[in-house]
């Protein structure tokens, strides 16, 4: 039997504790599956005295994760601290420089610094594995880099933040406004310390940038992701979308177009009969489309102790088996810098307008749409609210540029109150 694979684990939060539980509970099984014993040499966290529910007395303790990353008795540095920079990045760089492989669940670090870290790892002959960084327990990284490696990927899309999906589905099922469900999610501990990472689409945007890099052979570029959160979605939007056969999801979409790489994380309408439309609660779903395989749908828990630790463990076992590959599926030096493109692919849109009760108001709206080259597929008008009434319009396929021209034109009509709401309808 080969020598044990020795781990240094930095970060003893939910995922770190889950990983230790797997190793302690399934040691014999892990050894049987890899031919190597998996051992924990040392750990590091902010507080040594905190009760984490698992015994730590058998492991060496390091207050400094950089020191942990360079220990002689550590073969694989497991980074579970989080954060795009700071200790996580410093310790990862130190581990690579010291000849260690790295397993991480840190999507922010990879989305912001992934190209530089990949170049450092590959120059040193080391490996960075990060299945847990995207969609928790769903093996989407392995699907792209291994199972679908023979495909030209045409589109990646999905619901990649369970908190946002919980909020949107809870609003619909309970008939509650956004603010009430936001507070509920906060009390349940679903939100990050900075809630905007969740509801602002940043967390999911990090994941999309990583998937786009692997799918399209480009340098990871989080700054090019168009971000729009769910804060402007109202219970009226959810009800009225449902009335027309749609569900609202915070949807990530990445695709290569003639203008460049389109990456966007924004609320979209999807058919309620589609797999994405039927996704409830905190579950994640990623849809991969390839030229040979067609469409693949992956669904599962996107966060939590067990699912995320499971993904971390899968990467560790690959290393124990001797499986090695470039960080983003192909050598970092071959990843090209993609030209960023805004949503150029035409699509239908859902529009909600608060229209004044005046003669000719609908005609004015229709004229603005027509002048912008946007045609109407369906339109519904609901009951009056004082002197105005909500009007819903579903357009035929149009470009975002044409739609923005129409939205700007509404301001000059004198019959549209407030800001119109425009949500893309995504074909799935």
C-alpha positions as CSV (number, residue, x, y, z in Angstrom):
1,X,0.0,0.0,0.0
2,X,1.2,3.5,-0.8
3,X,2.2,6.0,1.9
4,X,-0.6,7.9,3.6
5,X,-1.9,11.2,2.0
6,X,-1.4,13.8,4.7
7,X,-3.7,16.8,4.9
8,X,-3.4,20.2,6.5
9,X,-6.9,21.8,6.9
10,X,-7.2,25.6,7.2
11,X,-10.7,26.6,8.3
12,X,-12.9,24.6,10.7
13,X,-16.3,26.0,10.0
14,X,-19.2,24.0,8.6
15,X,-17.3,22.5,5.7
16,X,-14.0,21.8,7.6
17,X,-15.9,20.0,10.4
18,X,-17.9,18.0,7.8
19,X,-14.6,16.9,6.1
20,X,-13.2,15.7,9.4
21,X,-16.3,13.8,10.1
22,X,-16.1,12.0,6.7
23,X,-12.4,11.0,7.3
24,X,-13.2,9.8,10.8
25,X,-16.3,7.9,9.9
26,X,-15.3,6.4,6.6
27,X,-11.5,5.9,6.9
28,X,-11.5,2.2,5.9
29,X,-13.7,2.9,2.9
30,X,-11.6,5.8,1.7
31,X,-8.4,3.6,2.0
32,X,-10.1,0.8,0.1
33,X,-11.1,3.1,-2.7
34,X,-7.7,4.8,-3.2
35,X,-5.1,2.4,-1.9
36,X,-3.9,5.1,0.5
37,X,-4.8,6.0,4.0
38,X,-6.1,9.6,4.3
39,X,-4.7,11.3,7.4
40,X,-5.0,14.8,8.9
41,X,-1.6,16.1,10.1
42,X,-2.6,19.5,11.3
43,X,-5.4,22.1,11.3
44,X,-5.8,25.9,11.6
45,X,-8.6,28.2,12.5
46,X,-9.3,31.5,14.1
47,X,-10.1,30.1,17.6
48,X,-8.4,27.1,19.1
49,X,-10.8,26.8,22.1
50,X,-14.2,26.7,20.2
51,X,-16.2,23.5,20.6
52,X,-16.8,22.3,17.0
53,X,-18.4,19.0,17.9
54,X,-15.4,16.9,16.6
55,X,-12.3,15.9,18.5
56,X,-9.2,17.8,17.4
57,X,-6.7,16.7,20.0
58,X,-5.1,14.2,17.6
59,X,-4.0,16.9,15.1
60,X,-1.2,19.5,15.4
61,X,-2.5,23.1,15.6
62,X,-1.2,26.1,13.7
63,X,-2.5,29.6,14.4
64,X,-1.1,30.8,11.1
65,X,-2.5,29.1,8.0
66,X,0.6,30.0,6.0
67,X,2.7,28.0,8.4
68,X,0.3,25.1,8.2
69,X,0.5,25.2,4.4
70,X,4.3,24.7,4.5
71,X,4.6,22.0,7.1
72,X,6.8,19.0,6.1
73,X,4.1,16.6,7.2
74,X,1.4,18.1,4.8
75,X,1.0,16.7,1.3
76,X,-2.2,18.5,0.5
77,X,-3.3,21.9,1.8
78,X,-7.1,22.1,2.2
79,X,-8.2,25.7,2.1
80,X,-11.7,26.3,3.6
81,X,-11.3,29.8,5.0
82,X,-12.9,31.8,2.2
83,X,-12.2,35.3,0.9
84,X,-10.8,36.4,-2.4
85,X,-7.5,37.6,-0.8
86,X,-6.0,37.8,2.6
87,X,-5.0,34.6,4.5
88,X,-6.7,32.3,2.0
89,X,-4.7,33.5,-1.0
90,X,-1.4,33.9,1.0
91,X,-1.6,30.4,2.4
92,X,-2.5,28.9,-1.0
93,X,0.4,30.6,-2.7
94,X,2.7,29.4,0.1
95,X,1.5,25.9,-0.2
96,X,2.1,25.9,-4.0
97,X,5.6,27.4,-3.5
98,X,6.3,24.7,-0.9
99,X,5.4,21.9,-3.4
100,X,2.0,21.1,-2.0
101,X,-1.2,20.4,-3.9
102,X,-4.3,22.4,-2.9
103,X,-7.9,21.6,-2.5
104,X,-10.3,24.5,-1.9
105,X,-13.9,25.5,-1.7
106,X,-13.1,29.1,-2.3
107,X,-15.0,30.4,-5.3
108,X,-14.2,34.1,-4.6
109,X,-10.4,33.4,-4.6
110,X,-10.6,31.5,-7.9
111,X,-13.0,33.9,-9.6
112,X,-10.7,36.9,-8.8
113,X,-7.2,35.3,-8.7
114,X,-7.7,32.0,-10.6
115,X,-5.5,32.7,-13.6
116,X,-2.5,33.7,-11.5
117,X,-2.9,30.8,-9.1
118,X,-3.3,28.3,-12.0
119,X,-0.1,29.6,-13.6
120,X,1.8,29.3,-10.3
121,X,0.5,25.8,-9.7
122,X,1.3,24.5,-13.1
123,X,4.7,26.1,-13.2
124,X,5.5,24.2,-9.9
125,X,4.0,21.0,-11.2
126,X,1.2,21.2,-8.6
127,X,-2.6,20.8,-8.7
128,X,-5.5,23.0,-7.5
129,X,-8.8,21.1,-7.1
130,X,-12.0,23.0,-6.4
131,X,-15.1,20.9,-7.0
132,X,-16.7,22.3,-3.8
133,X,-16.3,25.9,-5.0
134,X,-19.3,25.6,-7.4
135,X,-22.8,24.2,-6.6
136,X,-21.8,22.4,-3.4
137,X,-22.3,18.7,-3.8
138,X,-23.1,18.8,-7.5
139,X,-20.1,17.4,-9.5
140,X,-20.3,20.1,-12.2
141,X,-16.5,20.7,-12.4
142,X,-15.8,17.0,-13.0
143,X,-18.6,16.9,-15.6
144,X,-17.1,19.7,-17.6
145,X,-13.4,18.7,-17.3
146,X,-13.9,15.0,-17.6
147,X,-17.2,13.6,-18.8
148,X,-18.0,16.4,-21.3
149,X,-14.3,17.0,-22.3
150,X,-15.1,15.8,-25.9
151,X,-17.8,18.4,-26.4
152,X,-17.7,22.0,-27.6
153,X,-19.8,23.6,-24.9
154,X,-22.4,26.0,-26.3
155,X,-24.0,27.2,-23.1
156,X,-23.8,27.0,-19.3
157,X,-26.7,28.1,-17.2
158,X,-28.2,27.5,-13.8
159,X,-29.5,28.4,-10.4
160,X,-26.3,28.6,-8.4
161,X,-27.3,30.3,-5.1
162,X,-29.7,28.4,-2.9
163,X,-30.5,31.4,-0.7
164,X,-31.9,33.3,-3.6
165,X,-33.9,30.4,-4.9
166,X,-35.3,29.9,-1.4
167,X,-36.3,33.5,-1.2
168,X,-38.0,33.5,-4.6
169,X,-39.9,30.2,-4.1
170,X,-40.9,31.1,-0.6
171,X,-42.3,34.4,-1.8
172,X,-44.4,32.5,-4.3
173,X,-45.6,29.7,-2.0
174,X,-46.3,31.9,1.0
175,X,-47.5,35.0,-0.8
176,X,-45.0,37.1,1.2
177,X,-43.1,40.2,0.0
178,X,-39.4,40.2,-0.5
179,X,-38.5,42.0,2.7
180,X,-40.4,39.5,4.9
181,X,-38.7,36.5,3.3
182,X,-35.3,38.2,3.4
183,X,-35.7,38.6,7.2
184,X,-36.9,35.0,7.5
185,X,-33.8,33.7,5.6
186,X,-31.6,35.8,7.8
187,X,-33.0,34.4,11.0
188,X,-32.6,30.9,9.6
189,X,-28.9,31.6,8.9
190,X,-29.2,31.2,5.2
191,X,-27.5,34.6,4.4
192,X,-23.9,35.4,4.2
193,X,-22.5,37.9,6.8
194,X,-22.7,40.4,3.9
195,X,-26.1,39.5,2.5
196,X,-25.4,41.3,-0.8
197,X,-23.0,38.4,-1.7
198,X,-26.2,36.3,-1.9
199,X,-29.1,38.6,-2.9
200,X,-26.8,40.8,-5.1
201,X,-25.8,37.9,-7.2
202,X,-22.1,38.1,-6.3
203,X,-21.7,34.7,-4.9
204,X,-23.4,33.1,-7.9
205,X,-21.5,35.3,-10.2
206,X,-18.2,34.0,-8.8
207,X,-19.4,30.5,-9.6
208,X,-20.5,31.4,-13.1
209,X,-17.1,33.0,-13.9
210,X,-15.3,29.7,-12.9
211,X,-17.6,27.6,-15.0
212,X,-17.3,29.9,-18.0
213,X,-13.5,29.6,-17.9
214,X,-13.6,25.8,-18.0
215,X,-16.4,25.6,-20.5
216,X,-14.9,28.0,-23.1
217,X,-11.2,27.8,-22.5
218,X,-10.9,31.4,-21.3
219,X,-9.2,33.2,-18.5
220,X,-11.5,33.5,-15.6
221,X,-12.9,37.0,-15.6
222,X,-15.4,37.9,-12.8
223,X,-15.2,41.6,-13.6
224,X,-16.9,40.8,-16.9
225,X,-20.0,39.2,-15.3
226,X,-23.1,41.3,-15.6
227,X,-24.6,41.2,-12.1
228,X,-28.2,42.0,-11.1
229,X,-29.6,40.8,-7.8
230,X,-33.2,39.9,-6.8
231,X,-33.9,42.9,-4.6
232,X,-36.2,44.6,-7.2
233,X,-38.4,41.5,-7.6
234,X,-41.9,42.0,-6.1
235,X,-44.5,39.5,-5.1
236,X,-46.6,41.1,-7.9
237,X,-44.0,40.1,-10.4
238,X,-43.9,36.5,-9.1
239,X,-47.7,36.3,-9.2
240,X,-48.1,37.8,-12.6
241,X,-45.3,35.8,-14.1
242,X,-47.0,32.6,-12.7
243,X,-50.2,33.8,-14.3
244,X,-48.5,33.6,-17.7
245,X,-46.8,30.3,-17.1
246,X,-43.4,31.4,-15.8
247,X,-41.2,31.3,-12.7
248,X,-38.6,33.9,-11.7
249,X,-35.1,32.6,-11.0
250,X,-31.7,34.2,-10.3
251,X,-30.2,32.6,-13.4
252,X,-26.6,32.5,-14.5
253,X,-25.9,32.2,-18.2
254,X,-22.6,32.0,-20.0
255,X,-22.2,31.5,-23.8
256,X,-19.7,32.4,-26.5
257,X,-21.2,34.7,-29.1
258,X,-19.9,36.4,-32.2
259,X,-19.3,39.5,-30.1
260,X,-17.4,37.7,-27.3
261,X,-18.1,35.9,-24.1
262,X,-21.5,36.7,-22.5
263,X,-21.6,36.1,-18.8
264,X,-24.7,37.3,-16.8
265,X,-26.2,36.6,-13.5
266,X,-29.7,38.2,-13.3
267,X,-33.3,37.4,-12.6
268,X,-34.9,35.7,-15.5
269,X,-38.3,34.1,-16.3
270,X,-38.2,30.4,-17.2
271,X,-41.2,28.2,-18.2
272,X,-42.8,26.8,-15.1
273,X,-42.8,23.3,-16.7
274,X,-39.0,23.3,-17.3
275,X,-36.5,21.7,-14.9
276,X,-35.3,25.1,-13.7
277,X,-38.9,26.3,-13.3
278,X,-39.7,23.3,-11.0
279,X,-36.6,23.9,-8.8
280,X,-37.8,24.8,-5.3
281,X,-36.2,25.8,-2.0
282,X,-32.4,26.0,-1.5
283,X,-31.5,23.4,-4.2
284,X,-29.1,24.3,-7.0
285,X,-29.3,23.2,-10.7
286,X,-26.7,23.6,-13.5
287,X,-27.6,23.0,-17.1
288,X,-24.7,22.2,-19.5
289,X,-25.2,22.1,-23.3
290,X,-22.6,20.5,-25.7
291,X,-22.6,20.0,-29.4
292,X,-22.4,16.2,-29.1
293,X,-24.2,15.4,-25.9
294,X,-27.0,17.9,-26.1
295,X,-28.4,19.1,-22.7
296,X,-27.3,17.7,-19.4
297,X,-29.1,18.7,-16.2
298,X,-27.4,18.4,-12.8
299,X,-29.5,19.0,-9.6
300,X,-28.6,18.8,-6.0
301,X,-27.7,20.5,-2.7
302,X,-25.6,23.6,-3.4
303,X,-24.4,24.2,0.1
304,X,-24.3,22.7,3.6
305,X,-21.9,20.6,5.7
306,X,-22.4,17.2,4.1
307,X,-22.7,18.1,0.4
308,X,-19.8,20.6,0.3
309,X,-17.5,18.4,2.4
310,X,-18.4,15.5,0.0
311,X,-17.1,17.6,-2.9
312,X,-13.9,18.4,-1.0
313,X,-13.4,14.8,-0.2
314,X,-13.9,13.8,-3.8
315,X,-11.0,16.1,-4.9
316,X,-8.8,14.7,-2.1
317,X,-9.5,11.1,-3.2
318,X,-8.6,12.0,-6.8
319,X,-5.2,13.2,-5.6
320,X,-4.8,10.1,-3.5
321,X,-5.4,8.0,-6.7
322,X,-2.8,10.0,-8.5
323,X,-5.2,11.7,-10.9
324,X,-3.9,15.1,-12.0
325,X,-4.9,17.7,-14.6
326,X,-4.5,21.4,-15.3
327,X,-6.5,23.7,-12.9
328,X,-9.1,24.8,-15.4
329,X,-9.1,21.7,-17.6
330,X,-6.4,22.8,-20.0
331,X,-3.0,24.4,-19.4
332,X,-3.3,27.9,-18.0
333,X,-1.0,29.4,-20.6
334,X,-3.5,28.2,-23.3
335,X,-6.5,30.0,-21.8
336,X,-7.3,33.0,-23.9
337,X,-8.6,36.3,-22.7
338,X,-12.1,36.6,-24.0
339,X,-13.7,39.8,-25.2
340,X,-16.6,40.6,-22.8
341,X,-20.0,40.9,-24.5
342,X,-23.2,42.1,-23.0
343,X,-26.4,40.1,-23.6
344,X,-26.4,40.2,-27.4
345,X,-28.4,37.1,-28.1
346,X,-32.1,38.2,-28.7
347,X,-34.7,37.0,-26.3
348,X,-38.3,37.8,-25.3
349,X,-38.8,40.0,-22.3
350,X,-41.4,40.5,-19.6
351,X,-42.2,44.1,-18.9
352,X,-44.2,45.5,-16.1
353,X,-45.4,49.1,-16.4
354,X,-47.5,51.2,-14.0
355,X,-49.7,53.0,-16.6
356,X,-51.8,56.1,-15.8
357,X,-55.5,55.8,-16.5
358,X,-55.6,58.2,-19.5
359,X,-57.1,57.9,-23.0
360,X,-54.4,56.7,-25.4
361,X,-52.0,55.6,-22.8
362,X,-51.6,52.1,-24.2
363,X,-51.2,53.5,-27.7
364,X,-48.3,55.7,-26.5
365,X,-46.6,52.7,-25.0
366,X,-47.1,50.6,-28.1
367,X,-45.7,53.4,-30.3
368,X,-42.5,53.7,-28.2
369,X,-42.0,49.9,-28.5
370,X,-42.6,50.0,-32.2
371,X,-40.2,52.8,-32.8
372,X,-37.5,50.9,-30.9
373,X,-38.2,47.8,-33.1
374,X,-39.8,45.8,-30.2
375,X,-42.9,43.9,-31.0
376,X,-45.6,42.7,-28.6
377,X,-46.4,39.0,-28.2
378,X,-48.9,39.2,-25.3
379,X,-50.3,42.0,-23.1
380,X,-52.4,42.0,-19.9
381,X,-53.9,44.8,-17.9
382,X,-54.9,44.3,-14.2
383,X,-57.2,46.2,-11.9
384,X,-56.7,49.8,-11.2
385,X,-54.7,51.1,-8.3
386,X,-55.9,54.7,-7.6
387,X,-55.2,56.5,-10.9
388,X,-52.9,53.9,-12.4
389,X,-52.9,50.2,-13.3
390,X,-50.2,47.5,-13.9
391,X,-49.8,46.5,-17.5
392,X,-47.8,43.4,-18.4
393,X,-46.2,42.9,-21.8
394,X,-44.3,39.9,-23.1
395,X,-42.3,40.9,-26.2
396,X,-41.2,38.8,-29.1
397,X,-37.4,38.2,-29.3
398,X,-35.5,41.5,-29.2
399,X,-32.0,42.7,-28.3
400,X,-31.2,44.3,-25.0
401,X,-30.2,47.5,-26.9
402,X,-33.6,47.8,-28.5
403,X,-35.3,47.1,-25.2
404,X,-33.3,49.8,-23.4
405,X,-34.2,52.3,-26.1
406,X,-37.9,51.5,-25.4
407,X,-37.4,51.8,-21.7
408,X,-35.8,55.2,-22.2
409,X,-38.7,56.2,-24.5
410,X,-41.3,55.4,-21.9
411,X,-40.1,58.4,-19.8
412,X,-41.2,60.9,-22.4
413,X,-44.7,59.5,-22.8
414,X,-46.1,61.1,-19.7
415,X,-48.3,58.0,-18.9
416,X,-45.8,55.6,-17.3
417,X,-45.3,56.0,-13.5
418,X,-42.1,55.0,-11.7
419,X,-39.5,52.7,-13.2
420,X,-40.6,49.9,-15.5
421,X,-39.5,46.4,-14.7
422,X,-37.8,44.4,-17.5
423,X,-36.9,40.7,-17.0
424,X,-35.4,38.5,-19.7
425,X,-37.3,35.3,-20.6
426,X,-34.7,32.5,-21.0
427,X,-35.2,29.5,-23.3
428,X,-34.3,26.4,-21.3
